[in-house]
Amino acid sequence: MQVGTGLSIAAGVALFAGVPIGHLADRRGPREVQVALVLVTAGLTAVYLLVTQWWQFVLVATVIAVLDRGAGAVRGALIAGLVQGAGRATTKAYLRSVTNVGMTVGTGIAAIALHFDTREAYLVVLYVDVATYAVAALLLARLPHVPPRPAGQGLAMLTALRDLPFVAVVVVSSVVTMQYWIIELAIPLWVVNQTEAPRWLVAVLMVINTVSVVIGQVAVARRVVTVEAAVRATLLAGVLFFAACAVFGVSGQVSAVLATTLLVSGALLHVVGELAQASASFVLGFELPPEEAMGQYQGVWGMTFSISSFLAPTVIALLPLALGAVSWLLHDGILLGASLLTAPTVRWAVRSQASRLTVEAATNG
């Protein structure tokens, strides 16, 4: 209970951290800022070894959450500085695939520590964590230097937050992004409490999702390389989520064998939609922001995941238990509706960006 409360406080404080830290990357260079963030995070992770009281845990967790949120924005700016065009979204796809592999390995290491359940085992996990941060910093330092963006009006601290069309796309994307918690939160609760399927199927469904992302994310991202393609991919994802939720809802009213078949089928539909939606998000996150303020815009774009994390526990996890199969129809409507809203909000953002470029060209000319 205390750990969960502490992590919630940390997440709340860190919600907007990506904007100022991303702005710092624009002004000082994303590689240097990223290396500094990773090194400081390594040091703070080591400080966990000294924590003996709850308030100390909350303080350390909050600072780490702020740095982690900022690191996401800086990472986006670094990718934008090193890679051009469609290669940016493909690079993000590679990172997502690798991240899933890393999470699997990390989960295995944590499981070993839980098996032994000793102070020494948990300390080893922390030592390994600190070491990985140090190695990451060394690898980042070997990347080419990305020059800071030239100072100008476009680099004002709150430029991204004042860009209402871009913020509208972020809000809509946040709703679509709630789909990630279907497999992580809703399905475990649904399988255990509302279906005849065996409980071990939850693990199988998660493995299907993880392996599919590792294998398929890059391939799908290579087919989604323009803003127009990203809008179409988001709409396709909404349709697939609609189909997956419908299948999940039916699984609560049938035998164990049929429920298992339906749940696996729904998971496959869902993960294809997830791959399409993630690929679309990579493109929109790089194509809609102005180049001269990429860091802080990446900070705002990163809020899609934070907002969805706040909304999902109620909308995605609790509704299946409260309303049964009917709740999946609500999930259908929410995700598909947000997918349909993506097109007009993106068009608004594109028009706004074109108007800004026209004004800048006239001013400079």
ABEGO torsion letter per residue (X at the ends): XAAAAAAAAAAAAAAAAAAAAAAAAAAAEAAAAAAAAAAAAAAAAAAAAABABAAAAAAAAAAAAAAAAAAAAAAAAAAAAABBEAAAAAAAAAAAAAAAAAAAAAAAAAAAAAAAGBAAAAAAAAAAAAAAAAAAAAAAAABBBBBBBBBEAAABAAAAAABAAAAAAAAAAAAAAAAAAAAAAAAAAAAAAABABBAAAAAAAAAAAAAAAAAAAAAAAAABABAAAAAAAAAAAAAAAAAAAAAAAAAAABBAAAAAAAAAAAAAAAAAAAAAAAAAAAAAAAAABBAAAAAAAAAAAAAAAAAAAAAAAAAAAAAAAAAEAAAAAAAAAAAAAAAAAAAAAAAAAAAAAAAAAAAAAAAAX
